[in-house]
């Protein structure tokens, strides 16, 4: 007797589970996030399954009967209980299609292109912007017609009752208005780094070399002997340092203007950068590098060997590498 109760309990669990699975089929209704369906209704499970469809669980129950888990009488009782419960239980049934596609069709565009246009605006504003061919009122009318047609199809297919259809139609107008007038959020822009003035100074060493009319090697040697570019310009050119600064400023300004023309910089960014190039160029022109000492220290008197430093470095060579000038690697 206990075994029979356990078998019957198993059968009832299977029956209840089947109803729960049907209930889990509920889909989203109207929502601001544009789910795949913009309309739904509550319909009896029986109307969704249809009386002409085979029982999806009869095969499972038949197998349990063959294995001796439940009896044929228990299977019949479970199926009868499920059929009776189906008339009472309800699930949410999609009724209205994805109206976004219908909106794109009315506006004469694709879903993808319409999505790209929406940030910062609404479907209604896009429609009014296509006047006189299209309008917000025309879009609302087209979507209402499409939604009502879908409701009629759902009634004809016995997915919902006429009362449910009436209740759904009463909501369609407000939901479509909300959809059409919704302002879509703008896409957040990725954080961008502020333009660096040094990125627009260009090949200052090349510009300086052209202005001075000297090779990169000659300029590097002069700088290694303690001269700045400004001092070298004063020694070799009539307009000296000021002429060099003007040449570098002209080059940097041209690069900034080109970036604005190519939409890589805004006018405000260009103005800000031009206000900074003077200081950067002055630093470049007036910078001095440490004088390179090429003289080897004299040998100790009496032929004694020089004391080796504790770190093992050669006492006749500098322990740190001198800073390279901008012209060290130029030809």
C-alpha positions as CSV (number, residue, x, y, z in Angstrom):
1,X,0.0,0.0,0.0
2,X,2.9,2.4,0.8
3,X,4.5,1.5,-2.5
4,X,1.2,2.4,-4.3
5,X,1.1,5.8,-2.4
6,X,4.7,6.5,-3.5
7,X,3.9,5.7,-7.1
8,X,0.8,7.8,-7.0
9,X,2.8,10.7,-5.5
10,X,5.3,10.4,-8.3
11,X,2.6,10.6,-10.8
12,X,1.1,13.7,-9.2
13,X,4.5,15.4,-9.1
14,X,4.9,14.7,-12.9
15,X,1.5,16.2,-13.5
16,X,2.1,19.3,-11.4
17,X,5.5,19.7,-13.0
18,X,4.0,19.8,-16.5
19,X,1.7,22.6,-15.6
20,X,4.7,24.5,-14.1
21,X,6.6,24.1,-17.4
22,X,3.7,25.6,-19.3
23,X,3.6,28.5,-16.8
24,X,7.3,29.1,-17.4
25,X,6.6,29.8,-21.0
26,X,5.4,33.2,-20.1
27,X,7.0,36.0,-22.2
28,X,7.5,39.7,-21.6
29,X,4.7,42.2,-22.3
30,X,5.0,45.9,-23.1
31,X,8.2,47.4,-21.7
32,X,10.5,50.3,-22.3
33,X,13.4,48.0,-23.1
34,X,11.7,46.9,-26.4
35,X,11.3,43.2,-25.8
36,X,10.6,40.9,-28.7
37,X,6.8,41.3,-28.3
38,X,5.0,44.4,-27.3
39,X,1.7,42.8,-26.4
40,X,0.5,39.7,-24.5
41,X,-2.6,38.4,-22.9
42,X,-3.5,35.8,-20.3
43,X,-5.0,32.7,-22.0
44,X,-6.1,29.3,-20.7
45,X,-3.5,26.6,-21.1
46,X,-6.0,24.5,-23.0
47,X,-6.5,27.2,-25.6
48,X,-2.7,27.5,-26.1
49,X,-2.2,23.7,-26.5
50,X,-5.2,23.1,-28.6
51,X,-7.5,20.0,-28.2
52,X,-6.2,18.5,-31.4
53,X,-2.6,18.4,-30.3
54,X,-1.2,15.1,-28.9
55,X,-0.6,14.9,-25.2
56,X,3.1,15.7,-24.8
57,X,3.4,13.8,-21.6
58,X,1.5,10.6,-22.5
59,X,4.7,9.0,-23.9
60,X,6.5,9.7,-20.6
61,X,3.7,8.2,-18.5
62,X,3.5,5.2,-20.8
63,X,7.2,4.5,-20.2
64,X,6.6,4.7,-16.5
65,X,3.8,2.2,-16.8
66,X,6.0,-0.2,-18.7
67,X,8.7,0.1,-16.0
68,X,6.2,-0.6,-13.3
69,X,6.6,2.8,-11.7
70,X,3.0,3.6,-12.0
71,X,-0.1,1.6,-13.1
72,X,-2.2,2.3,-16.2
73,X,-5.0,3.4,-13.9
74,X,-2.7,6.0,-12.3
75,X,-1.6,7.2,-15.7
76,X,-5.2,7.7,-16.8
77,X,-5.9,9.5,-13.5
78,X,-2.9,11.8,-14.0
79,X,-3.9,12.6,-17.6
80,X,-7.5,13.3,-16.6
81,X,-6.3,15.6,-13.8
82,X,-4.0,17.5,-16.2
83,X,-6.8,18.0,-18.7
84,X,-9.1,19.3,-16.0
85,X,-6.4,21.6,-14.6
86,X,-5.6,22.9,-18.1
87,X,-9.0,24.5,-18.3
88,X,-8.2,26.5,-15.1
89,X,-4.5,27.3,-15.4
90,X,-3.3,30.2,-17.4
91,X,-0.1,31.2,-19.2
92,X,0.9,34.5,-20.9
93,X,0.7,34.3,-24.6
94,X,2.4,36.6,-27.1
95,X,-0.2,38.4,-29.2
96,X,1.3,41.5,-30.7
97,X,4.4,41.3,-32.9
98,X,7.6,43.3,-32.4
99,X,6.3,46.7,-33.4
100,X,9.8,48.1,-33.9
101,X,10.0,46.3,-37.2
102,X,6.6,47.6,-38.2
103,X,7.9,51.2,-37.4
104,X,11.0,50.7,-39.5
105,X,8.8,49.4,-42.3
106,X,6.5,52.5,-42.1
107,X,9.5,54.8,-42.1
108,X,11.0,53.0,-45.1
109,X,14.2,51.9,-43.4
110,X,15.8,48.9,-41.8
111,X,15.7,47.9,-38.1
112,X,19.5,48.4,-37.9
113,X,19.5,51.9,-39.5
114,X,16.5,53.0,-37.3
115,X,18.3,51.8,-34.1
116,X,21.3,53.9,-35.2
117,X,19.2,57.0,-35.5
118,X,17.3,56.7,-32.2
119,X,19.8,57.7,-29.5
120,X,18.7,61.2,-28.3
121,X,15.4,61.2,-30.2
122,X,12.2,59.3,-30.6
123,X,10.3,57.4,-33.3
124,X,7.7,60.2,-33.4
125,X,10.3,62.9,-34.0
126,X,12.0,60.8,-36.7
127,X,8.7,60.4,-38.4
128,X,7.9,64.2,-38.2
129,X,11.3,64.9,-39.6
130,X,10.3,63.1,-42.8
131,X,7.3,65.3,-43.4
132,X,5.2,65.5,-45.5
133,X,5.6,61.9,-46.5
134,X,5.7,60.6,-42.9
135,X,4.4,61.8,-39.6
136,X,4.1,60.8,-36.0
137,X,0.3,60.5,-36.4
138,X,0.8,58.3,-39.4
139,X,3.3,56.1,-37.5
140,X,0.8,55.7,-34.6
141,X,-1.9,54.7,-37.0
142,X,0.3,52.2,-38.8
143,X,1.3,50.5,-35.6
144,X,-2.2,50.4,-34.2
145,X,-3.4,48.8,-37.4
146,X,-0.7,46.2,-37.2
147,X,-1.3,45.5,-33.5
148,X,-5.0,45.1,-33.9
149,X,-4.5,42.7,-36.8
150,X,-2.3,40.6,-34.6
151,X,-4.9,40.5,-31.9
152,X,-7.5,39.4,-34.5
153,X,-5.2,36.6,-35.6
154,X,-4.7,35.4,-32.0
155,X,-8.5,35.2,-31.5
156,X,-8.9,33.3,-34.8
157,X,-6.2,30.9,-33.7
158,X,-8.0,30.3,-30.4
159,X,-4.9,31.6,-28.5
160,X,-7.0,34.2,-26.6
161,X,-10.7,34.8,-26.0
162,X,-12.7,37.7,-27.4
163,X,-12.8,39.2,-23.8
164,X,-9.1,39.0,-23.6
165,X,-8.8,40.6,-27.1
166,X,-11.0,43.4,-26.0
167,X,-8.9,44.0,-22.9
168,X,-5.7,43.9,-24.9
169,X,-7.0,46.4,-27.5
170,X,-7.8,48.8,-24.7
171,X,-4.1,48.9,-23.8
172,X,-2.6,49.0,-27.2
173,X,-3.2,52.7,-27.7
174,X,-1.3,53.8,-24.6
175,X,1.5,51.4,-25.2
176,X,2.0,52.5,-28.8
177,X,2.0,56.1,-27.7
178,X,4.7,55.3,-25.1
179,X,6.8,53.5,-27.7
180,X,6.5,56.3,-30.3
181,X,7.2,59.2,-27.9
182,X,10.0,57.5,-25.9
183,X,13.3,59.4,-26.1
184,X,16.1,56.8,-26.5
185,X,19.1,57.4,-24.3
186,X,22.3,58.5,-26.0
187,X,25.1,56.0,-26.1
188,X,27.8,56.8,-23.5
189,X,31.0,58.0,-25.2
190,X,34.2,56.2,-24.3
191,X,36.5,58.3,-22.2
192,X,39.1,59.9,-24.3
193,X,42.4,61.4,-23.3
194,X,43.0,65.1,-23.8
195,X,45.2,65.9,-26.7
196,X,48.8,66.2,-25.8
197,X,50.6,69.2,-27.2
198,X,53.8,67.2,-27.8
199,X,51.9,65.0,-30.2
200,X,51.5,68.1,-32.5
201,X,55.0,69.5,-32.3
202,X,56.1,67.1,-35.0
203,X,59.7,66.4,-35.9
204,X,61.1,69.4,-34.1
205,X,64.6,68.1,-34.4
206,X,64.1,67.8,-38.2
207,X,62.7,71.3,-38.4
208,X,65.6,72.7,-36.3
209,X,68.1,70.9,-38.5
210,X,66.5,72.4,-41.7
211,X,66.5,75.9,-40.2
212,X,70.1,75.7,-39.0
213,X,71.4,74.1,-42.2
214,X,73.6,71.7,-40.2
215,X,73.8,67.9,-40.0
216,X,72.4,66.0,-37.0
217,X,75.9,65.0,-36.0
218,X,77.1,68.6,-36.0
219,X,74.1,69.7,-33.9
220,X,74.6,66.8,-31.4
221,X,78.3,67.6,-31.0
222,X,77.5,71.3,-30.3
223,X,74.9,70.4,-27.8
224,X,77.3,67.9,-26.1
225,X,79.7,70.8,-25.8
226,X,77.2,72.7,-23.7
227,X,75.3,74.8,-26.4
228,X,71.5,75.0,-26.6
229,X,69.7,75.1,-29.9
230,X,69.0,78.7,-29.3
231,X,72.6,79.6,-28.7
232,X,73.6,77.6,-31.8
233,X,71.0,79.5,-33.8
234,X,72.4,82.8,-32.5
235,X,75.8,81.8,-33.6
236,X,74.9,80.6,-37.1
237,X,71.8,82.5,-38.3
238,X,71.1,86.3,-38.6
239,X,67.6,85.9,-37.0
240,X,69.1,83.5,-34.4
241,X,66.9,82.0,-31.7
242,X,63.8,84.0,-32.5
243,X,63.9,82.7,-36.1
244,X,64.2,79.1,-34.9
245,X,61.3,79.6,-32.5
246,X,59.2,81.0,-35.3
247,X,60.0,78.0,-37.6
248,X,59.1,75.5,-34.9
249,X,55.9,77.4,-34.1
250,X,54.8,77.5,-37.7
251,X,55.3,73.8,-38.1
252,X,53.4,72.9,-35.0
253,X,50.5,75.3,-35.8
254,X,50.2,73.7,-39.3
255,X,49.9,70.3,-37.8
256,X,47.2,71.4,-35.4
257,X,45.2,73.1,-38.2
258,X,45.5,69.9,-40.3
259,X,44.1,67.9,-37.3
260,X,41.1,70.2,-37.2
261,X,40.5,69.9,-40.9
262,X,40.5,66.1,-40.6
263,X,38.0,66.3,-37.7
264,X,40.6,64.9,-35.3
265,X,40.4,68.0,-33.1
266,X,37.7,70.5,-32.3
267,X,38.3,74.2,-32.7
268,X,38.3,74.6,-28.9
269,X,40.9,71.9,-28.5
270,X,43.1,73.5,-31.2
271,X,42.9,76.8,-29.5
272,X,44.0,75.2,-26.2
273,X,46.9,73.4,-27.8
274,X,48.1,76.5,-29.6
275,X,48.3,78.2,-26.3
276,X,50.7,75.6,-25.0
277,X,53.1,75.2,-27.9
278,X,55.1,78.3,-27.0
279,X,56.2,76.9,-23.7
280,X,57.1,73.5,-25.1
281,X,59.1,75.1,-28.0
282,X,61.0,77.4,-25.6
283,X,61.9,74.5,-23.4
284,X,63.2,72.5,-26.5
285,X,65.2,75.4,-27.8
286,X,66.8,76.5,-24.5
287,X,67.5,73.1,-23.1
288,X,71.1,72.3,-22.3
289,X,72.7,68.9,-22.0
290,X,75.5,67.9,-19.7
291,X,78.9,68.4,-21.3
292,X,80.4,65.1,-22.3
293,X,83.8,64.5,-20.7
294,X,86.0,62.6,-23.2
295,X,89.3,63.1,-21.3
296,X,90.6,60.0,-19.5
297,X,92.0,60.4,-16.0
298,X,95.8,60.4,-15.8
299,X,97.5,57.3,-14.7
300,X,98.6,57.2,-11.0
301,X,102.2,58.2,-10.3
302,X,104.8,55.5,-9.7
303,X,103.1,53.0,-11.9
304,X,100.5,51.9,-9.3
305,X,97.2,50.6,-10.5
306,X,94.2,52.7,-9.9
307,X,91.9,51.7,-7.1
308,X,89.0,49.6,-8.4
309,X,85.6,51.0,-7.1
310,X,83.6,48.7,-4.8
311,X,81.0,48.2,-7.5
312,X,83.6,46.8,-9.9
313,X,83.2,49.6,-12.5
314,X,86.1,50.7,-14.7
315,X,87.6,53.8,-13.0
316,X,88.4,55.3,-16.4
317,X,84.8,55.3,-17.7
318,X,81.7,57.1,-16.4
319,X,79.4,55.0,-14.3
320,X,76.2,56.5,-15.8
321,X,75.3,56.9,-19.5
322,X,74.9,60.5,-20.6
323,X,71.5,61.7,-21.7
324,X,71.0,61.5,-25.5
325,X,70.2,64.6,-27.4
326,X,67.3,64.6,-29.9
327,X,69.9,64.5,-32.7
328,X,71.9,61.5,-31.6
329,X,70.2,59.0,-34.0
330,X,69.7,61.4,-36.9
331,X,72.0,61.3,-40.0
